[in-house]
Amino acid sequence: MLFRFLGITRRYGHNPERLSGILRIMSKFDTVLFDWMLTLAHYPTESEHLALALKQLGRTEEPLFTAQTARRIRDARNHPDALLACAVEDTSREAHAYSEFLVYEKAGLDDELAETLYSMLGTPDFHRPYLDSQPVLRTLKDAGYAVGIVSDIHSDLRIHATTFGWADFIDSWSLSYEQGIQKPNLQMFQTAIDQLGCDPARTVMVGDRGAVDGAAAELGVACLILPAIDFDQPDLIRGLTLVLDFVGLS
């Protein structure tokens, strides 16, 4: 692939539009759909989230308190009522708020802490982009690929894209709270396909959950499920060059 690429760039390097079209023809794919959280942007752990909220509130707590409180939140997410609520929490803003505050109630958090925790969710500052997200998105767009987002989310990710400087790299948005459904509902993927007018057989879905993002395969979409994130990794590199390998741009 590399030698073919070098030969083509020497011949058509003066014509970027023609070059990008040829690169897409060389590949089986011309469209890439991405999940957002834990694929393009970080979703902090309960411990990270709690530490940030306590800092914002100006509360100084012992590490043991933070660890125990984070554990209570994790345990609360497994309460039967919370499991039912969280299963559909991204179908609307209201459903998301209900489920998260239910978890905080089950965990025994005070109102001030619960409200601070919730205020962070779905904001660009809280969900930092992985360092390799923008280079990969830019490479795909420069090569002429269509790029769409298919995300279970309760807030408008277009704001995140603008904040991160990604707005020009993304062509379509299929967001769960705007449709009242969540992945693995196939309509989430079909919405992106319809918006882009793409051929499922020439489309890749990139995500981090096989049972959820991998459902796109039922529509004939190839799926690339990324390995689990290393939460101890300080530089927040996701390994998204795998996407370029998959579509033949490496």
Summary of the structure (lengths in Angstrom):
residues: 250
radius of gyration: 20.1
end to end distance: 8.2
largest distance: 66.1
contacts: 768
relative contact order: 0.16
helix: 55%
strand: 10%
